[in-house]
Amino acid sequence: MPTIQDGRNAIEQGNPQQARLIFEAILQENKRNEEAWLGLAEVLTDNEDKRICYENALKINKNNRAAREGLRNLEPQANPFVQALQPVKEESEDDEFDDDFDEADETMVTNRPAIDFEADTGTGPATPVLVALGLALSVVVFALGSGVVYMLLSSLAGG
C-alpha cells in the first residue's frame, strides 16, 4: 500500500502523474484521508477537481487551513477598484461547510450552493449611479483639459 510520503516524494521528483495515482490509491482504501485529498488537489490541473478535493478535506476536518487556503486561491481575483466600492462582508466559518459524508457507500457528497446572479443585496451603490458619476467626471476632466490646452496653444501662437 502506497503512503502519503510516497506521493510527496513523487511530487518532489517532478512526477505528478505518479503522485496522482498514489493519492488515488490511498483514497480507494480510505476516503476519509484528508492528507490524500490535499495531495491529490496539489497534482490536479482542473480547478473544479481541485475544489472538490479541498471541499472533501474540509468535510473531514473543517479546521484544515491548507484546504481553506487552497479554496481561497481558486477564487477569481477581484478587480481592486470594484472591490473598493463594495462593503466588507463578514463570513462565518461554520456556515460555509458542513459534514455530509455519506457513510453508507463511502463516497463524498458535494453540495455546491446555487449562485443567484440576479439577486440585489442592496448593500452597494447601484451600477447606473456609478456609471453616471463616471461619465460626469469624464466630461469635467475633458473640459478642463481642453481649456488648458487651448490656453497654451493661444499663448504660443501669440494671441
Residue frames as qw, qx, qy, qz and C-alpha x, y, z in Angstrom:
[[0.000, 0.889, 0.458, 0.000, 0.00, 0.00, 0.00],
 [0.401, 0.470, -0.039, 0.785, 1.48, 3.38, -1.00],
 [0.361, -0.596, -0.452, 0.557, 1.81, 6.13, 1.61],
 [0.094, 0.977, 0.161, -0.103, 1.31, 9.88, 1.66],
 [0.359, -0.716, 0.418, 0.428, 5.11, 10.22, 1.78],
 [0.559, 0.115, 0.684, 0.454, 5.37, 8.18, -1.44],
 [0.302, 0.817, 0.455, 0.185, 3.05, 10.71, -3.09],
 [0.167, -0.955, 0.093, 0.227, 5.03, 13.65, -1.72],
 [0.533, -0.405, 0.565, 0.482, 8.26, 12.05, -2.99],
 [0.512, 0.437, 0.627, 0.391, 6.75, 11.68, -6.46],
 [0.118, 0.968, 0.219, 0.015, 5.81, 15.37, -6.43],
 [0.352, -0.815, 0.318, 0.332, 9.34, 16.34, -5.38],
 [0.546, -0.148, 0.673, 0.476, 10.76, 14.18, -8.18],
 [0.241, 0.393, -0.303, -0.834, 8.61, 16.05, -10.68],
 [0.159, -0.093, -0.920, -0.346, 6.24, 13.18, -11.41],
 [0.435, -0.004, 0.291, -0.852, 2.69, 14.45, -10.79],
 [0.735, 0.045, -0.472, -0.485, 1.10, 11.55, -12.69],
 [0.554, 0.008, -0.795, 0.249, 2.66, 9.02, -10.35],
 [0.034, -0.016, 0.557, -0.830, 1.71, 11.15, -7.34],
 [0.590, -0.016, -0.088, -0.802, -1.88, 11.29, -8.58],
 [0.740, -0.002, -0.641, -0.204, -2.03, 7.50, -8.87],
 [0.368, 0.027, -0.755, 0.543, -0.61, 7.13, -5.37],
 [0.232, 0.005, 0.386, -0.893, -3.09, 9.56, -3.78],
 [0.692, 0.006, -0.288, -0.662, -6.00, 7.96, -5.66],
 [0.644, 0.010, -0.763, 0.052, -4.91, 4.51, -4.46],
 [0.127, -0.002, -0.671, 0.731, -4.82, 5.77, -0.87],
 [0.442, 0.046, 0.140, -0.885, -8.31, 7.25, -1.28],
 [0.675, -0.003, -0.620, -0.399, -9.58, 3.94, -2.68],
 [0.513, -0.099, -0.784, 0.335, -8.64, 2.39, 0.65],
 [0.258, -0.548, -0.550, 0.575, -9.74, 5.27, 2.88],
 [0.164, 0.697, 0.407, 0.567, -11.93, 8.07, 1.55],
 [0.374, -0.909, -0.174, -0.048, -11.55, 9.98, 4.83],
 [0.714, -0.222, 0.040, 0.662, -7.81, 10.62, 4.45],
 [0.110, 0.962, 0.145, -0.203, -7.61, 14.40, 4.37],
 [0.312, -0.646, 0.491, 0.495, -3.87, 14.43, 3.55],
 [0.455, 0.145, 0.768, 0.427, -4.53, 12.30, 0.46],
 [0.271, 0.835, 0.478, 0.029, -7.26, 14.75, -0.64],
 [0.099, -0.923, 0.141, 0.345, -4.82, 17.66, -0.22],
 [0.423, -0.371, 0.666, 0.490, -2.08, 15.81, -2.08],
 [0.446, 0.445, 0.719, 0.293, -4.44, 14.96, -4.92],
 [0.154, 0.944, 0.258, -0.135, -5.55, 18.60, -5.15],
 [0.288, -0.752, 0.360, 0.472, -1.90, 19.61, -5.42],
 [0.351, -0.196, 0.754, 0.519, -1.28, 17.49, -8.54],
 [0.405, 0.620, 0.669, 0.064, -4.58, 18.02, -10.35],
 [0.245, 0.016, 0.275, 0.930, -4.77, 20.67, -13.07],
 [0.194, -0.560, -0.567, -0.572, -8.53, 21.25, -13.31],
 [0.094, -0.293, 0.380, -0.872, -9.73, 23.87, -10.82],
 [0.737, -0.264, -0.111, -0.612, -13.12, 22.21, -10.34],
 [0.860, -0.044, -0.496, 0.113, -11.41, 18.90, -9.46],
 [0.350, 0.230, -0.515, 0.748, -9.13, 20.75, -7.06],
 [0.400, -0.349, 0.135, -0.837, -12.16, 22.42, -5.46],
 [0.868, -0.224, -0.310, -0.318, -13.80, 19.04, -4.85],
 [0.722, 0.064, -0.540, 0.428, -10.62, 17.73, -3.20],
 [0.098, 0.265, -0.406, 0.869, -10.36, 20.75, -0.90],
 [0.611, -0.316, -0.033, -0.725, -14.05, 20.55, -0.02],
 [0.882, -0.141, -0.444, -0.067, -13.69, 16.85, 0.81],
 [0.515, 0.133, -0.543, 0.650, -10.72, 17.58, 3.07],
 [0.183, -0.277, 0.264, -0.905, -12.79, 20.25, 4.84],
 [0.771, -0.274, -0.258, -0.513, -15.68, 17.84, 5.29],
 [0.807, -0.090, -0.517, 0.271, -13.30, 15.55, 7.14],
 [0.494, -0.406, -0.312, 0.702, -11.68, 18.39, 9.12],
 [0.150, 0.900, 0.355, 0.205, -13.41, 21.76, 8.89],
 [0.332, -0.902, 0.131, 0.244, -10.38, 23.45, 10.51],
 [0.787, 0.040, 0.331, 0.519, -7.90, 22.37, 7.82],
 [0.036, -0.809, 0.081, 0.581, -6.06, 25.58, 6.96],
 [0.233, -0.257, 0.706, 0.618, -4.37, 24.18, 3.84],
 [0.210, 0.470, 0.821, 0.247, -7.75, 23.23, 2.35],
 [0.045, 0.874, 0.368, -0.315, -9.25, 26.62, 3.18],
 [0.141, -0.679, 0.340, 0.635, -6.27, 28.40, 1.62],
 [0.279, 0.016, 0.816, 0.505, -6.47, 26.16, -1.44],
 [0.183, 0.698, 0.690, 0.057, -10.13, 27.04, -1.93],
 [0.054, -0.877, -0.099, 0.468, -9.37, 30.73, -1.43],
 [0.229, -0.463, 0.557, 0.650, -6.64, 30.56, -4.10],
 [0.280, 0.296, 0.831, 0.379, -9.12, 29.05, -6.56],
 [0.154, 0.818, 0.462, -0.306, -11.45, 32.03, -6.25],
 [0.486, 0.623, 0.220, 0.572, -11.16, 34.52, -9.10],
 [0.382, -0.259, -0.216, 0.860, -9.23, 37.60, -8.12],
 [0.112, 0.865, 0.477, -0.112, -11.48, 40.61, -7.84],
 [0.363, 0.627, 0.077, 0.685, -10.74, 43.89, -9.55],
 [0.391, -0.254, -0.483, 0.741, -9.37, 46.12, -6.75],
 [0.120, -0.093, -0.071, -0.986, -11.35, 49.14, -7.97],
 [0.592, -0.336, -0.506, -0.530, -14.65, 47.27, -7.94],
 [0.636, -0.289, -0.650, 0.300, -13.76, 45.61, -4.64],
 [0.219, -0.032, -0.338, 0.915, -13.10, 49.02, -3.05],
 [0.359, -0.207, -0.188, -0.891, -16.67, 50.11, -3.88],
 [0.702, -0.313, -0.577, -0.277, -18.25, 47.07, -2.23],
 [0.505, -0.669, 0.323, -0.439, -18.85, 46.86, 1.51],
 [0.139, 0.353, -0.907, 0.183, -16.91, 44.29, 3.54],
 [0.827, -0.222, -0.246, -0.454, -18.94, 41.15, 4.20],
 [0.284, -0.478, 0.774, -0.302, -18.17, 39.08, 7.27],
 [0.745, 0.072, -0.594, -0.294, -18.28, 35.31, 6.83],
 [0.708, -0.456, 0.438, -0.316, -18.91, 32.75, 9.48],
 [0.092, 0.438, -0.882, -0.149, -16.54, 29.80, 9.21],
 [0.376, 0.076, 0.884, -0.267, -19.22, 27.36, 10.39],
 [0.602, 0.532, 0.261, -0.534, -21.72, 28.37, 7.70],
 [0.339, 0.612, -0.547, -0.460, -19.52, 27.54, 4.72],
 [0.464, 0.216, -0.848, -0.141, -19.11, 23.78, 5.16],
 [0.733, -0.303, 0.342, -0.504, -21.00, 21.03, 6.89],
 [0.242, -0.255, 0.935, 0.053, -20.39, 17.32, 7.40],
 [0.807, 0.284, 0.109, -0.507, -22.27, 15.40, 4.76],
 [0.100, 0.409, -0.893, -0.161, -20.02, 12.40, 4.30],
 [0.852, -0.003, -0.142, -0.504, -22.22, 9.53, 3.19],
 [0.354, -0.448, 0.809, -0.139, -21.06, 6.58, 5.30],
 [0.854, 0.198, 0.375, -0.301, -23.41, 4.14, 3.52],
 [0.871, 0.450, 0.105, 0.170, -21.42, 3.91, 0.32],
 [0.622, -0.492, 0.153, 0.589, -18.27, 5.74, 1.49],
 [0.438, 0.476, 0.326, 0.689, -18.46, 8.44, -1.15],
 [0.151, -0.315, -0.225, 0.910, -18.15, 12.12, -0.67],
 [0.189, 0.773, 0.596, 0.109, -21.21, 14.22, -1.34],
 [0.282, -0.046, 0.048, 0.957, -20.54, 17.66, -2.76],
 [0.068, 0.824, 0.551, -0.116, -23.09, 20.35, -2.14],
 [0.322, 0.076, 0.158, 0.930, -22.46, 23.45, -4.16],
 [0.138, 0.623, 0.464, -0.614, -24.62, 26.45, -3.32],
 [0.424, 0.660, 0.503, 0.362, -26.55, 27.91, -6.21],
 [0.260, -0.242, 0.010, 0.935, -25.38, 31.34, -7.27],
 [0.222, 0.802, 0.551, -0.061, -28.16, 33.84, -7.84],
 [0.434, 0.079, 0.206, 0.873, -26.73, 36.35, -10.27],
 [0.082, -0.605, -0.404, -0.681, -29.89, 38.41, -10.29],
 [0.501, -0.679, -0.482, 0.236, -30.13, 38.91, -6.54],
 [0.160, 0.685, -0.108, 0.702, -29.75, 42.54, -5.48],
 [0.556, -0.327, -0.598, 0.474, -28.49, 42.72, -1.94],
 [0.115, -0.920, -0.223, -0.301, -28.87, 46.49, -1.81],
 [0.697, -0.580, -0.056, 0.418, -25.56, 46.77, 0.02],
 [0.473, -0.204, 0.273, 0.813, -23.64, 48.80, -2.55],
 [0.238, 0.536, -0.052, -0.808, -24.21, 51.71, -4.87],
 [0.752, 0.481, 0.424, -0.149, -26.34, 50.95, -7.89],
 [0.626, 0.041, 0.476, 0.617, -24.49, 50.43, -11.16],
 [0.286, 0.766, 0.385, 0.428, -26.37, 53.18, -13.08],
 [0.292, -0.953, -0.020, 0.075, -25.40, 55.69, -10.39],
 [0.630, -0.475, 0.382, 0.481, -21.74, 54.71, -10.68],
 [0.547, 0.357, 0.510, 0.560, -21.85, 54.91, -14.48],
 [0.079, 0.921, 0.281, 0.256, -23.46, 58.38, -14.37],
 [0.455, -0.846, 0.143, 0.239, -20.86, 59.55, -11.86],
 [0.669, -0.179, 0.466, 0.551, -18.05, 58.25, -14.05],
 [0.411, 0.611, 0.462, 0.495, -19.45, 59.97, -17.15],
 [0.126, -0.978, -0.149, -0.075, -19.88, 63.28, -15.31],
 [0.557, -0.678, 0.289, 0.384, -16.30, 63.17, -14.04],
 [0.639, 0.132, 0.508, 0.562, -15.04, 62.33, -17.54],
 [0.247, 0.823, 0.360, 0.364, -16.83, 65.33, -19.03],
 [0.308, -0.947, 0.033, 0.087, -15.45, 67.68, -16.36],
 [0.638, -0.447, 0.414, 0.470, -11.89, 66.40, -16.77],
 [0.560, 0.384, 0.511, 0.528, -12.14, 66.61, -20.56],
 [0.093, 0.934, 0.258, 0.229, -13.47, 70.16, -20.42],
 [0.427, -0.858, 0.184, 0.220, -10.75, 71.33, -18.03],
 [0.675, -0.197, 0.497, 0.509, -8.05, 69.62, -20.06],
 [0.463, 0.605, 0.465, 0.452, -9.33, 71.11, -23.30],
 [0.078, -0.989, -0.111, -0.063, -9.40, 74.61, -21.78],
 [0.545, -0.677, 0.337, 0.363, -5.81, 74.29, -20.57],
 [0.633, 0.103, 0.548, 0.536, -4.63, 73.05, -23.98],
 [0.287, 0.821, 0.383, 0.312, -6.49, 75.92, -25.73],
 [0.243, -0.963, 0.059, 0.096, -4.89, 78.50, -23.46],
 [0.629, -0.437, 0.452, 0.457, -1.42, 77.03, -24.03],
 [0.556, 0.357, 0.548, 0.513, -1.84, 76.98, -27.80],
 [0.108, 0.941, 0.276, 0.165, -3.23, 80.52, -27.79],
 [0.368, -0.876, 0.201, 0.240, -0.29, 81.85, -25.81],
 [0.634, -0.200, 0.547, 0.508, 2.20, 80.04, -28.06],
 [0.443, 0.583, 0.526, 0.434, 0.52, 81.42, -31.17],
 [0.244, -0.017, -0.051, 0.968, 0.88, 84.92, -29.76],
 [0.207, -0.520, -0.537, -0.632, -2.80, 85.55, -29.46]]
